[in-house]
């Protein structure tokens, strides 16, 4: 980060600015292209939240569901 951005020392404030700019860019892109953003609650199981969206996608596009391998090694059919 020091060489890339030209700052003398790495700073959490600089990282915060980079992160904020990235999040704004993602939000702008999603809005401009009519892509819904899905926000997860802290305690949410992401696979359970996404299963509904993935099922709708595969139903609409008539594709076979795919398998997602989780960290504990189990398979989730989406």
Secondary structure, 3 states (H helix, E strand, C coil): CHHHHCCCCCCHHHHHHHHHHHHHHHHHHHHHCCCCCCCCCCCCCHHHHHHHHHHHHHHHHCCCCCEEECCCCCEEEC
